[in-house]
Amino acid sequence: MKILSKKTGEVMATLSPRELEIFFKENGLNKDDYVIEESSADATRRCLQFLEDTDWQILRHREQVEMNEETSLTPEQYQTLLTERKKARDKVDPSDVRAKYLT
């Protein structure tokens, strides 16, 4: 991800998504003063990571429903999670996925 100054257009840094928060915090910078450009590959990685990180919540919820147990997520929370996961899937560039998993 490229971090560009809104004032000058200068590239301040090129970081991974995980380094982004640290960069702003350690340097005392306000994100609103910068443009963050995310490559297609970075967006795909971020979305795939989100999907992987939330798989267990979907599985747990479905198992709890199947076992007629009280669910850990409310119906509203579950619908919100499903919506966010759909948004993440919709943002994934299929060519990046093919390159990652089929080569």
KEZADO-720181 format. One record per atom (N, C-alpha, C): residue in one letter; z, x, y; atom name. Coordinates in steps of 0.1 Angstrom, whole numbers. Layout:
+------+-------+-------+-------+------+
| miza |    pz |    px |    py | nugu |
+------+-------+-------+-------+------+
|    a |     Z |     X |     Y |   CA |
...
+------+-------+-------+-------+------+
% end
This chain:
+------+-------+-------+-------+------+
| miza |    pz |    px |    py | nugu |
+------+-------+-------+-------+------+
|    m |     0 |     8 |   -12 |    N |
|    m |     0 |     0 |     0 |   CA |
|    m |     0 |     9 |    12 |    C |
|    k |    -9 |     5 |    22 |    N |
|    k |    -9 |    13 |    34 |   CA |
|    k |    -1 |     6 |    45 |    C |
|    i |     7 |    13 |    52 |    N |
|    i |    15 |     8 |    63 |   CA |
|    i |     9 |    13 |    76 |    C |
|    l |     4 |     3 |    84 |    N |
|    l |    -3 |     7 |    97 |   CA |
|    l |     5 |     1 |   109 |    C |
|    s |     6 |     9 |   119 |    N |
|    s |    12 |     5 |   131 |   CA |
|    s |     4 |    -5 |   138 |    C |
|    k |    10 |   -17 |   142 |    N |
|    k |     2 |   -27 |   150 |   CA |
|    k |    -2 |   -22 |   163 |    C |
|    k |     6 |   -13 |   169 |    N |
|    k |     3 |    -8 |   183 |   CA |
|    k |    -9 |     2 |   183 |    C |
|    t |    -9 |    11 |   173 |    N |
|    t |   -19 |    22 |   174 |   CA |
|    t |   -29 |    21 |   163 |    C |
|    g |   -26 |    13 |   152 |    N |
|    g |   -35 |    13 |   141 |   CA |
|    g |   -34 |    25 |   132 |    C |
|    e |   -25 |    34 |   135 |    N |
|    e |   -23 |    46 |   127 |   CA |
|    e |   -17 |    43 |   114 |    C |
|    v |   -21 |    50 |   103 |    N |
|    v |   -15 |    48 |    90 |   CA |
|    v |    -2 |    56 |    90 |    C |
|    m |     9 |    49 |    88 |    N |
|    m |    22 |    55 |    88 |   CA |
|    m |    26 |    61 |    75 |    C |
|    a |    21 |    54 |    64 |    N |
|    a |    24 |    58 |    51 |   CA |
|    a |    16 |    51 |    41 |    C |
|    t |    15 |    57 |    29 |    N |
|    t |     9 |    50 |    17 |   CA |
|    t |    19 |    50 |     6 |    C |
|    l |    23 |    38 |     2 |    N |
|    l |    35 |    37 |    -7 |   CA |
|    l |    32 |    27 |   -18 |    C |
|    s |    40 |    29 |   -28 |    N |
|    s |    40 |    19 |   -39 |   CA |
|    s |    48 |     7 |   -34 |    C |
|    p |    45 |    -5 |   -40 |    N |
|    p |    53 |   -17 |   -36 |   CA |
|    p |    68 |   -14 |   -37 |    C |
|    r |    73 |    -7 |   -47 |    N |
|    r |    87 |    -4 |   -48 |   CA |
|    r |    93 |     5 |   -38 |    C |
|    e |    84 |    13 |   -32 |    N |
|    e |    89 |    23 |   -22 |   CA |
|    e |    89 |    16 |    -8 |    C |
|    l |    82 |     5 |    -7 |    N |
|    l |    81 |    -2 |     6 |   CA |
|    l |    94 |    -5 |    13 |    C |
|    e |   103 |   -12 |     6 |    N |
|    e |   116 |   -16 |    12 |   CA |
|    e |   124 |    -4 |    16 |    C |
|    i |   124 |     6 |     7 |    N |
|    i |   131 |    18 |    10 |   CA |
|    i |   126 |    25 |    23 |    C |
|    f |   113 |    25 |    24 |    N |
|    f |   107 |    31 |    36 |   CA |
|    f |   112 |    25 |    49 |    C |
|    f |   111 |    12 |    50 |    N |
|    f |   115 |     5 |    62 |   CA |
|    f |   130 |     6 |    64 |    C |
|    k |   138 |     5 |    54 |    N |
|    k |   153 |     6 |    55 |   CA |
|    k |   157 |    20 |    60 |    C |
|    e |   152 |    30 |    53 |    N |
|    e |   156 |    44 |    56 |   CA |
|    e |   152 |    49 |    70 |    C |
|    n |   141 |    43 |    74 |    N |
|    n |   135 |    47 |    87 |   CA |
|    n |   139 |    38 |    99 |    C |
|    g |   147 |    28 |    96 |    N |
|    g |   152 |    18 |   106 |   CA |
|    g |   140 |    11 |   113 |    C |
|    l |   130 |     8 |   105 |    N |
|    l |   118 |     2 |   111 |   CA |
|    l |   118 |   -13 |   108 |    C |
|    n |   111 |   -21 |   117 |    N |
|    n |   110 |   -35 |   116 |   CA |
|    n |    96 |   -38 |   110 |    C |
|    k |    95 |   -45 |    99 |    N |
|    k |    83 |   -48 |    93 |   CA |
|    k |    73 |   -56 |   102 |    C |
|    d |    78 |   -63 |   111 |    N |
|    d |    70 |   -71 |   120 |   CA |
|    d |    61 |   -62 |   129 |    C |
|    d |    65 |   -50 |   131 |    N |
|    d |    58 |   -41 |   139 |   CA |
|    d |    46 |   -34 |   132 |    C |
|    y |    45 |   -37 |   119 |    N |
|    y |    35 |   -30 |   111 |   CA |
|    y |    26 |   -40 |   103 |    C |
|    v |    15 |   -35 |    99 |    N |
|    v |     6 |   -43 |    90 |   CA |
|    v |     7 |   -36 |    77 |    C |
|    i |     8 |   -44 |    66 |    N |
|    i |     9 |   -39 |    53 |   CA |
|    i |    -3 |   -43 |    45 |    C |
|    e |   -12 |   -33 |    42 |    N |
|    e |   -24 |   -36 |    35 |   CA |
|    e |   -21 |   -33 |    20 |    C |
|    e |   -24 |   -43 |    12 |    N |
|    e |   -22 |   -42 |    -2 |   CA |
|    e |   -36 |   -41 |   -10 |    C |
|    s |   -38 |   -31 |   -18 |    N |
|    s |   -50 |   -30 |   -25 |   CA |
|    s |   -50 |   -41 |   -36 |    C |
|    s |   -62 |   -44 |   -41 |    N |
|    s |   -63 |   -54 |   -52 |   CA |
|    s |   -55 |   -49 |   -64 |    C |
|    a |   -56 |   -36 |   -67 |    N |
|    a |   -48 |   -31 |   -78 |   CA |
|    a |   -33 |   -33 |   -76 |    C |
|    d |   -28 |   -30 |   -64 |    N |
|    d |   -14 |   -32 |   -61 |   CA |
|    d |   -10 |   -46 |   -62 |    C |
|    a |   -18 |   -55 |   -57 |    N |
|    a |   -15 |   -69 |   -58 |   CA |
|    a |   -14 |   -74 |   -72 |    C |
|    t |   -24 |   -69 |   -80 |    N |
|    t |   -24 |   -73 |   -95 |   CA |
|    t |   -11 |   -67 |  -101 |    C |
|    r |    -8 |   -55 |   -99 |    N |
|    r |     4 |   -49 |  -105 |   CA |
|    r |    17 |   -57 |  -101 |    C |
|    r |    18 |   -61 |   -88 |    N |
|    r |    29 |   -68 |   -83 |   CA |
|    r |    30 |   -82 |   -90 |    C |
|    c |    19 |   -89 |   -91 |    N |
|    c |    19 |  -102 |   -97 |   CA |
|    c |    22 |  -101 |  -112 |    C |
|    l |    16 |   -92 |  -119 |    N |
|    l |    18 |   -90 |  -133 |   CA |
|    l |    33 |   -87 |  -135 |    C |
|    q |    39 |   -79 |  -127 |    N |
|    q |    53 |   -75 |  -128 |   CA |
|    q |    62 |   -88 |  -126 |    C |
|    f |    58 |   -96 |  -116 |    N |
|    f |    66 |  -108 |  -114 |   CA |
|    f |    65 |  -117 |  -126 |    C |
|    l |    53 |  -119 |  -132 |    N |
|    l |    51 |  -127 |  -144 |   CA |
|    l |    60 |  -122 |  -155 |    C |
|    e |    59 |  -109 |  -157 |    N |
|    e |    67 |  -103 |  -168 |   CA |
|    e |    82 |  -104 |  -166 |    C |
|    d |    86 |  -103 |  -153 |    N |
|    d |   100 |  -104 |  -150 |   CA |
|    d |   106 |  -118 |  -151 |    C |
|    t |    97 |  -128 |  -150 |    N |
|    t |   102 |  -142 |  -151 |   CA |
|    t |    99 |  -149 |  -164 |    C |
|    d |    92 |  -142 |  -173 |    N |
|    d |    89 |  -147 |  -187 |   CA |
|    d |   102 |  -153 |  -194 |    C |
|    w |   112 |  -145 |  -193 |    N |
|    w |   125 |  -148 |  -200 |   CA |
|    w |   130 |  -161 |  -195 |    C |
|    q |   129 |  -164 |  -182 |    N |
|    q |   134 |  -176 |  -176 |   CA |
|    q |   127 |  -189 |  -181 |    C |
|    i |   114 |  -187 |  -182 |    N |
|    i |   105 |  -198 |  -188 |   CA |
|    i |   109 |  -201 |  -202 |    C |
|    l |   110 |  -190 |  -210 |    N |
|    l |   113 |  -191 |  -224 |   CA |
|    l |   127 |  -197 |  -226 |    C |
|    r |   137 |  -192 |  -218 |    N |
|    r |   150 |  -198 |  -220 |   CA |
|    r |   151 |  -213 |  -216 |    C |
|    h |   144 |  -217 |  -206 |    N |
|    h |   144 |  -231 |  -202 |   CA |
|    h |   137 |  -239 |  -213 |    C |
|    r |   126 |  -235 |  -218 |    N |
|    r |   119 |  -242 |  -229 |   CA |
|    r |   128 |  -243 |  -241 |    C |
|    e |   135 |  -233 |  -245 |    N |
|    e |   143 |  -233 |  -257 |   CA |
|    e |   155 |  -242 |  -254 |    C |
|    q |   161 |  -242 |  -242 |    N |
|    q |   172 |  -251 |  -239 |   CA |
|    q |   168 |  -266 |  -240 |    C |
|    v |   156 |  -269 |  -235 |    N |
|    v |   150 |  -282 |  -236 |   CA |
|    v |   148 |  -286 |  -251 |    C |
|    e |   142 |  -277 |  -259 |    N |
|    e |   139 |  -280 |  -273 |   CA |
|    e |   152 |  -282 |  -281 |    C |
|    m |   163 |  -275 |  -277 |    N |
|    m |   176 |  -277 |  -284 |   CA |
|    m |   185 |  -287 |  -278 |    C |
|    n |   179 |  -295 |  -269 |    N |
|    n |   187 |  -306 |  -262 |   CA |
|    n |   200 |  -301 |  -256 |    C |
|    e |   199 |  -289 |  -250 |    N |
|    e |   210 |  -283 |  -243 |   CA |
|    e |   208 |  -285 |  -228 |    C |
|    e |   219 |  -283 |  -220 |    N |
|    e |   218 |  -283 |  -206 |   CA |
|    e |   210 |  -271 |  -202 |    C |
|    t |   201 |  -272 |  -193 |    N |
|    t |   192 |  -261 |  -189 |   CA |
|    t |   199 |  -253 |  -177 |    C |
|    s |   196 |  -240 |  -178 |    N |
|    s |   202 |  -231 |  -167 |   CA |
|    s |   195 |  -234 |  -154 |    C |
|    l |   182 |  -238 |  -154 |    N |
|    l |   175 |  -241 |  -142 |   CA |
|    l |   175 |  -256 |  -140 |    C |
|    t |   176 |  -260 |  -128 |    N |
|    t |   174 |  -275 |  -125 |   CA |
|    t |   159 |  -278 |  -126 |    C |
|    p |   156 |  -290 |  -127 |    N |
|    p |   141 |  -294 |  -128 |   CA |
|    p |   134 |  -289 |  -115 |    C |
|    e |   140 |  -289 |  -104 |    N |
|    e |   134 |  -284 |   -92 |   CA |
|    e |   132 |  -269 |   -92 |    C |
|    q |   142 |  -262 |   -97 |    N |
|    q |   141 |  -247 |   -98 |   CA |
|    q |   130 |  -244 |  -108 |    C |
|    y |   129 |  -251 |  -119 |    N |
|    y |   119 |  -248 |  -129 |   CA |
|    y |   105 |  -251 |  -123 |    C |
|    q |   103 |  -262 |  -116 |    N |
|    q |    90 |  -265 |  -110 |   CA |
|    q |    86 |  -254 |  -100 |    C |
|    t |    96 |  -250 |   -92 |    N |
|    t |    94 |  -239 |   -82 |   CA |
|    t |    89 |  -226 |   -89 |    C |
|    l |    96 |  -223 |  -100 |    N |
|    l |    93 |  -211 |  -107 |   CA |
|    l |    78 |  -212 |  -113 |    C |
|    l |    75 |  -223 |  -119 |    N |
|    l |    62 |  -225 |  -124 |   CA |
|    l |    51 |  -224 |  -113 |    C |
|    t |    54 |  -230 |  -101 |    N |
|    t |    45 |  -229 |   -90 |   CA |
|    t |    43 |  -214 |   -86 |    C |
|    e |    54 |  -207 |   -85 |    N |
|    e |    53 |  -193 |   -80 |   CA |
|    e |    45 |  -185 |   -91 |    C |
|    r |    47 |  -188 |  -103 |    N |
|    r |    40 |  -180 |  -114 |   CA |
|    r |    25 |  -184 |  -113 |    C |
|    k |    22 |  -196 |  -111 |    N |
|    k |     7 |  -200 |  -109 |   CA |
|    k |     1 |  -192 |   -98 |    C |
|    k |     8 |  -192 |   -86 |    N |
|    k |     3 |  -184 |   -75 |   CA |
|    k |     1 |  -170 |   -78 |    C |
|    a |    10 |  -164 |   -86 |    N |
|    a |     9 |  -150 |   -90 |   CA |
|    a |    -3 |  -148 |   -99 |    C |
|    r |    -5 |  -157 |  -108 |    N |
|    r |   -17 |  -156 |  -117 |   CA |
|    r |   -30 |  -158 |  -109 |    C |
|    d |   -30 |  -167 |  -100 |    N |
|    d |   -42 |  -169 |   -92 |   CA |
|    d |   -46 |  -157 |   -83 |    C |
|    k |   -36 |  -149 |   -80 |    N |
|    k |   -39 |  -137 |   -72 |   CA |
|    k |   -43 |  -125 |   -80 |    C |
|    v |   -42 |  -126 |   -93 |    N |
|    v |   -45 |  -114 |  -101 |   CA |
|    v |   -61 |  -113 |  -102 |    C |
|    d |   -65 |  -100 |   -99 |    N |
|    d |   -79 |   -97 |  -100 |   CA |
|    d |   -82 |   -94 |  -114 |    C |
|    p |   -91 |  -103 |  -121 |    N |
|    p |   -94 |  -101 |  -135 |   CA |
|    p |   -99 |   -87 |  -138 |    C |
|    s |  -107 |   -81 |  -129 |    N |
|    s |  -112 |   -68 |  -132 |   CA |
|    s |  -101 |   -57 |  -133 |    C |
|    d |   -91 |   -59 |  -125 |    N |
|    d |   -79 |   -49 |  -126 |   CA |
|    d |   -72 |   -51 |  -140 |    C |
|    v |   -71 |   -64 |  -144 |    N |
|    v |   -64 |   -66 |  -157 |   CA |
|    v |   -72 |   -61 |  -168 |    C |
|    r |   -85 |   -63 |  -168 |    N |
|    r |   -94 |   -57 |  -179 |   CA |
|    r |   -93 |   -42 |  -179 |    C |
|    a |   -93 |   -36 |  -167 |    N |
|    a |   -92 |   -21 |  -167 |   CA |
|    a |   -79 |   -17 |  -173 |    C |
|    k |   -68 |   -24 |  -170 |    N |
|    k |   -55 |   -20 |  -174 |   CA |
|    k |   -53 |   -22 |  -189 |    C |
|    y |   -57 |   -33 |  -194 |    N |
|    y |   -54 |   -37 |  -208 |   CA |
|    y |   -65 |   -35 |  -218 |    C |
|    l |   -77 |   -33 |  -214 |    N |
|    l |   -89 |   -32 |  -223 |   CA |
|    l |   -95 |   -18 |  -224 |    C |
|    t |   -89 |    -8 |  -217 |    N |
|    t |   -94 |     5 |  -217 |   CA |
|    t |   -84 |    15 |  -223 |    C |
+------+-------+-------+-------+------+
% end
